Amino acid sequence: MKRALSVSNVLNAKFNVLGFEGEWLDAIGKPELTGSWLIYGDIKNGKTSFAMQLAKYLTNFGRVAYNSVEEGLSQSIKEAYERVDMSEVEGRLILLDKENLSDIHKRLAKRKSPQFIFIDTVQFWELNFQEYKKLKSAFPNKLFIYISHTDGRKPDGSTALRIWRDANVAIRIEGFKAFPIGRYGGGSSYVINEQLANEYWGSN
């Protein structure tokens, strides 16, 4: 049995909080470097573009690994890198080419391994919820960001649905806008691509 915590124990506790600013602060708040997030949305609505923008921003706080499970190293991933000028964060972000769960465990157990890990996508990684919980528990000081396809307006499949319910932050993508809901405040929508968002939602 774990010991009970006093009021002062709770109030004096320290956490690794990321100092988000600007539009990222408005959208997500100041999140902890722990747990999991879920990005989900229909195809061709801006999921990958948003994930790349977020991955680039997170390099301000640590090293990032982007596991391209669905596409691997591909022309579309290259173009996504180009859209956000990922060359600016050379040395702080790596692309993993369809790396499996076992190899992810081995990679993250190494010294100076990435603090942020993107999994694109849940469906192609064939992850079950118990494996998800085990990975999260094994690396409590890292942040896992999962990307999911949808079935209607919800994540597709039982694992993605359970991650959605467990995640510290869930971000729905529609019409080149991101709509975050999380435990850290924020909540403002984030525009992924202004021109395409205006075409979808209307300029007003």
N, C-alpha and C positions, 0 to 999 in steps of 0.2 A: 504493500500500500504506500502510495506517495504521501509525503507530508503535506498538511494543509498550509495555506499561505495566509499570512496576516494582511491587513490593509496596507501597512507600510511595505511589506514584501512586494505587493502588486504595484504600488505607486512608485517604488524605487527600481523596478525592473527596467532593464535596458534592452533595446531591440535594434537590429540593423535595419534602419529605415532609410529608404532611398529619397534623396532630396529632389524630387521632381519639381519642375518649374513650368511656367507658362501654360500652353495648351495641354501639356501632359498632366500637370497638376490639376487643371480644371476637369480633365476627363477621368483621371484615376485617383487623384489624391497623392498621399505620400505612402507608398506601399512598403511592406517588409520584404527583405531578401530571404524568402522562404515560401514553401508551399507550391501552389499551382494556379495558373490562369487558363482560361479557355477562350479562344477566338473562334467564332463560328458564323457561317453564312453561306448563302447560295453561291454557285459558281459565277464567275465573271461579275462580281460585285465589289471586288477590291480587297479580298482577304489577304492575298499574298502581298499586295502593295502595302497594306497596313502592317502586316507582320514584319516586312523589311524595314519600314519606317521605325517601328518600335524596336527592332533588333539594333538598328543603328543608334537610336537614342540611348539604349541600355549600355552601350559601350562606354558611356560617360561614367558608369558605376562599376564596371568589371568586364571580364572577358565573356564573349557570347559564342555559343555553338548553335548553328542552324542545321538540324538534321532533315535533309530533303528526302523523306522516305518515299513520297509519291512520285516525284519527278527525277530525283537524283541530280547529277550535274547535267543541265539541259540548257537549250537556247532560251527558254522562257525564264529560267532562274537567272541566267546571265543578264537578260533584259531587265529583270526586276532589280538586280544589283545596280545596273546602269541608271535606272530611273531615280534611285536615291543617292547616287554617287557614292557607292560603298567604298570606293578607293580611299576616301577620306579617313576610314577607320581600319586601314591595313594594320595587321598585327593584333587587333583587338577582337576580331570576329573570324570564325572558321566555318566552312561549309562541310558537313558530313554527308557523304554520298550513300544514302540508304543504309545507315549503320543500324545494326540490330540491337535488341535490348541487352543481350549479354555483353556486347562490346561497349555499349553506353556505360554499363556498370563499371567495366574495367577502366574506361577513360576517365570517369569522374572520380575514381578512387585514387588517381595520381595526384601528386602535388601540383599546385598551380593550375588545376583543371578549370574549365569555364564555370562561372557562377550562374549563367543564364543558359538554359537549354530549350530550344524550340523543337517541337516535334510536328512535322508537316507531312502527313496528316494522321490523326488517330486511326482512321479506318484502314489505312494502308500499312500501319505498323502492327496490326492484329494484336493489340494489347488488351488483356482483360483487366478488370478492376482490381483484382488482388495483386497483379503485377504492378499496376499503377501505384497502389498503396505501399507496396514494398520498396519501390524506387524512391518514392517521396520520403519514406521513413529512413532509408539508408543514407540520404543526403539532405538532412534538414536545413542546411545552410545554403541551399541552392534553390533557384526558382525555375520551375518547369512551365513552359508555355506551350499548350497544345492547340493545334488548329484542327478544326472539324468541319466536315460537310454537314448539311442539314437535311432533315426530312420535314418539309413544311417550314415552320418557324423555330423548330427545336433541333438540337444536335442529333445526328443520325446514328442510331444503334444504342444498345444498352450501356456499353462502356462509356461512350461519349456523354450520354445522359447523366450517368453517375458522376463523371468528372465535372460536368456542368454544375451539379448540385453541391459538390465538394469544393469547388474552386474558390479561391480568395477573390478573384475578379473574373467576371464573365463579360465578354465583349461581342455583341451581335453586330455583324456587318451587313449593311443593306444600302444599295445605291451609292456606293463610294463614300459612305459615312459610317463611323463606328459609334456604337451606343453601349457604353460601359455601365455595368452595375457591380459594385464591389463593397468591400469592408473598410475602405480607407477614405471615404468621402468621394470627392469628384462627382461624376455623373453627367457632366456636360458632353454633348456629342462632339466628335472629332471628325473634321473633314479630311478625307484621304486624298481626294482629287477634286478641286473646286469646280473645274469645268464639267467633269463627268457627273458630279453630284448635282450641279445646277440643271443639267440635262435630265436627270432622273427625277429630282424633287421639284424643279421649277426654281427660277432665280430668286423668287421671293420667299 
